[in-house]
Amino acid sequence: MIASANGEDNGTAVEALGSILAAKTGDMKEGVAAFAGKRPAEFKGEW
């Protein structure tokens, strides 16, 4: 990640930012809760 901050690998930086955004979504939380509860996820398309 440090190398991408210096502009050496922009793809890595974009992937890291996308991962951060995905981790903050309501659907991500629902997916984790459904997996932990061994039940089907009920995704709502929430951010």
C-alpha positions in Angstrom: 0.0 0.0 0.0 2.9 2.3 0.7 4.2 1.8 -2.9 0.8 2.6 -4.3 0.7 5.9 -2.4 3.9 6.8 -4.2 2.1 6.2 -7.6 3.9 3.0 -8.4 0.8 0.8 -8.5 -2.5 2.7 -9.0 -4.5 -0.6 -9.3 -3.6 -1.6 -5.8 -4.7 1.8 -4.5 -8.0 1.5 -6.3 -8.6 -2.0 -5.0 -7.9 -0.9 -1.5 -10.3 2.0 -1.7 -13.0 -0.3 -3.1 -12.5 -2.8 -0.3 -12.9 -0.1 2.3 -16.1 1.2 0.7 -17.5 -2.3 0.4 -16.8 -3.1 4.0 -18.9 -0.1 5.1 -22.1 -1.2 3.4 -25.2 -2.5 5.0 -25.1 -5.4 2.6 -21.7 -6.4 3.8 -22.8 -6.4 7.4 -25.8 -8.5 6.4 -23.6 -10.9 4.5 -21.3 -11.5 7.5 -24.3 -11.8 9.9 -26.0 -14.3 7.6 -22.8 -16.4 7.2 -22.2 -16.4 11.0 -25.9 -17.3 11.6 -25.8 -20.0 8.9 -28.8 -18.5 7.1 -29.4 -17.0 3.6 -28.5 -13.4 3.3 -31.2 -10.8 2.6 -29.4 -8.1 0.6 -31.2 -4.8 0.2 -28.7 -2.9 -1.9 -27.9 -0.6 1.1 -24.9 1.6 1.4 
